[in-house]
């Protein structure tokens, strides 16, 4: 994962606009890009990678007020892949498209010696429904509430348990682990994003790679504002905290699909709407007029760092030594 500054400097500045379209670019968090086509409706696209790339791409479109029409997928497989594994991957991708109420369009499969695990890249394409593009127009001059819906670390902990599930079962019951490792439908934030945008939210951002710390950092960067967050109000399941302690993982830097950040002058109203629709939500902080990114824990104050690498990838690729101390 790279920072927003590096993304803008080394990626966005080197992209040439080849046709007469107005583009609202994505950010380092790989949100969604909008093409305002001449004599045509707006087209919204998002490209994501990872085991849950389809869900992540559809979440990004939802934060722009768009609904996915189709998702195209590219699979890069190691040479020693088994056909049964390929079938399993495609079925899961197709099921995720169904959960997002969209279609699996084209799917390309490549085999190379350059990878040792499957790489999934999903491109979601859609357009605006009956609401305008939101979440990228910038913040107004008023201090706003920052609302969080959903829990952190949900997809990241699934990736970790996918590799170390047997180790976890030595310490926790099956029901405990299943509470931490939620099903795919709980990783979608399309419903929550739609509720927030309909309620007039200023900015909507889906968390993902890098966890809630990366999501908060990117939120502040995109709205060009400081943030002041009450660390203790961040929504996290106790089951995820305990599994993270077992594997020496920081849950706040663990991929967090299923978690949505919203800024609004009426945070209480947004929270009430979320709760009336069966969603867990609370106000976790507010925007500020400076550029400081503050985390508060009682009387202690710390500052957010530039987003680092994804915790799930660290433990999966670097390994775990089995030390519980």
JOHUPE-V370025 format. One record per backbone hydrogen bond with DSSP energy under -0.5 kcal/mol. CO is the residue of the C=O (numbers start at 1). NH is the residue of the N-H. E is the energy in kcal/mol with one decimal. If there is no record, write none. Layout:
CO/NH/E ; CO/NH/E
This chain:
3/7/-2.4 ; 4/8/-2.5 ; 5/9/-2.4 ; 6/10/-3.1 ; 7/11/-1.9 ; 7/12/-2.0 ; 8/13/-1.6 ; 11/14/-1.3 ; 12/15/-1.5 ; 14/16/-0.6 ; 16/18/-0.8 ; 19/21/-2.3 ; 20/38/-0.5 ; 21/23/-0.6 ; 22/36/-3.1 ; 23/25/-0.7 ; 24/34/-2.1 ; 27/30/-2.2 ; 33/45/-2.6 ; 34/24/-2.2 ; 34/36/-0.6 ; 35/37/-1.1 ; 35/43/-2.5 ; 36/22/-1.4 ; 37/40/-1.4 ; 42/128/-0.5 ; 43/35/-3.1 ; 44/126/-2.6 ; 45/33/-3.0 ; 46/124/-2.5 ; 48/122/-2.8 ; 50/53/-1.5 ; 52/56/-2.4 ; 53/57/-2.5 ; 54/58/-2.2 ; 55/59/-2.5 ; 56/60/-1.9 ; 57/61/-1.7 ; 58/62/-2.1 ; 59/63/-1.7 ; 60/64/-0.5 ; 61/64/-1.4 ; 61/66/-2.4 ; 62/65/-1.5 ; 65/129/-1.1 ; 67/127/-1.3 ; 69/103/-0.8 ; 70/125/-2.6 ; 71/105/-2.5 ; 72/123/-3.3 ; 73/108/-2.6 ; 74/121/-2.4 ; 75/77/-0.5 ; 75/110/-3.1 ; 76/119/-2.4 ; 77/112/-2.5 ; 78/81/-1.6 ; 82/85/-0.7 ; 82/86/-1.7 ; 83/87/-2.5 ; 84/88/-2.0 ; 85/89/-2.3 ; 86/90/-2.5 ; 87/91/-2.4 ; 88/92/-2.1 ; 89/93/-2.5 ; 90/94/-2.6 ; 91/95/-2.5 ; 92/96/-2.3 ; 93/97/-1.9 ; 94/98/-1.9 ; 95/99/-2.2 ; 96/100/-1.8 ; 97/102/-2.5 ; 98/101/-1.3 ; 103/71/-2.5 ; 103/105/-0.8 ; 106/73/-2.4 ; 108/75/-3.5 ; 110/77/-3.2 ; 112/79/-0.6 ; 112/115/-0.7 ; 118/120/-0.5 ; 119/76/-2.2 ; 119/121/-0.5 ; 120/50/-1.8 ; 121/74/-2.8 ; 122/48/-2.6 ; 122/124/-0.6 ; 123/72/-2.6 ; 124/46/-1.9 ; 125/69/-3.3 ; 125/70/-1.7 ; 126/44/-2.9 ; 127/67/-2.1 ; 144/287/-2.6 ; 145/147/-0.6 ; 145/264/-1.9 ; 146/284/-2.7 ; 146/285/-1.0 ; 147/262/-2.5 ; 148/282/-1.9 ; 149/260/-2.9 ; 153/157/-2.2 ; 154/158/-0.9 ; 155/159/-1.8 ; 156/160/-1.9 ; 157/161/-2.6 ; 158/162/-2.0 ; 159/163/-0.9 ; 160/163/-0.9 ; 160/164/-2.8 ; 161/165/-1.2 ; 164/168/-2.2 ; 165/169/-2.1 ; 167/170/-1.1 ; 168/171/-1.7 ; 168/172/-2.2 ; 173/177/-2.0 ; 174/178/-2.4 ; 175/179/-1.5 ; 176/180/-1.2 ; 177/181/-2.7 ; 180/182/-1.3 ; 183/186/-1.5 ; 184/187/-2.4 ; 185/188/-0.7 ; 187/258/-0.7 ; 189/193/-2.9 ; 190/194/-2.0 ; 191/195/-2.2 ; 192/196/-2.4 ; 193/197/-2.6 ; 194/198/-2.3 ; 195/199/-1.4 ; 196/201/-2.3 ; 197/200/-1.5 ; 202/135/-0.7 ; 203/263/-2.2 ; 205/207/-0.5 ; 205/261/-3.0 ; 208/211/-2.1 ; 208/256/-1.7 ; 210/214/-0.9 ; 211/215/-2.1 ; 212/216/-2.6 ; 213/217/-2.2 ; 214/218/-2.7 ; 215/219/-2.2 ; 216/220/-2.3 ; 217/221/-2.3 ; 218/222/-2.5 ; 219/223/-2.1 ; 220/224/-0.6 ; 220/225/-2.1 ; 223/139/-0.6 ; 226/288/-2.3 ; 227/294/-2.9 ; 228/286/-1.8 ; 229/231/-0.9 ; 229/296/-3.2 ; 230/233/-2.0 ; 231/234/-1.3 ; 234/236/-0.5 ; 235/152/-2.0 ; 237/241/-2.0 ; 238/242/-2.3 ; 239/243/-2.0 ; 240/244/-2.4 ; 241/245/-2.0 ; 242/246/-1.8 ; 243/247/-1.8 ; 244/249/-2.8 ; 245/248/-0.7 ; 249/251/-0.8 ; 250/253/-1.7 ; 251/254/-1.0 ; 252/213/-2.3 ; 253/311/-2.0 ; 254/153/-0.7 ; 255/156/-2.0 ; 256/259/-1.4 ; 259/207/-2.5 ; 260/149/-2.6 ; 261/205/-2.8 ; 262/147/-3.5 ; 263/202/-2.3 ; 263/203/-1.2 ; 264/145/-2.6 ; 265/267/-0.5 ; 266/270/-1.9 ; 267/271/-2.7 ; 268/272/-2.4 ; 269/273/-2.1 ; 270/274/-2.6 ; 271/275/-2.7 ; 272/276/-2.2 ; 273/277/-1.0 ; 274/277/-0.8 ; 274/279/-2.6 ; 275/278/-1.7 ; 280/150/-2.4 ; 282/148/-2.8 ; 284/230/-3.1 ; 285/146/-2.7 ; 286/228/-2.5 ; 288/226/-1.5 ; 290/226/-0.9 ; 292/227/-2.1 ; 292/294/-0.7 ; 293/304/-2.7 ; 294/229/-2.8 ; 295/302/-2.6 ; 296/231/-2.6 ; 296/232/-0.6 ; 297/300/-2.4 ; 300/297/-2.6 ; 302/295/-3.0 ; 310/314/-1.7 ; 311/315/-2.1 ; 312/316/-2.1 ; 313/317/-2.8 ; 313/318/-0.5 ; 314/318/-2.2 ; 315/319/-0.8 ; 322/324/-0.6
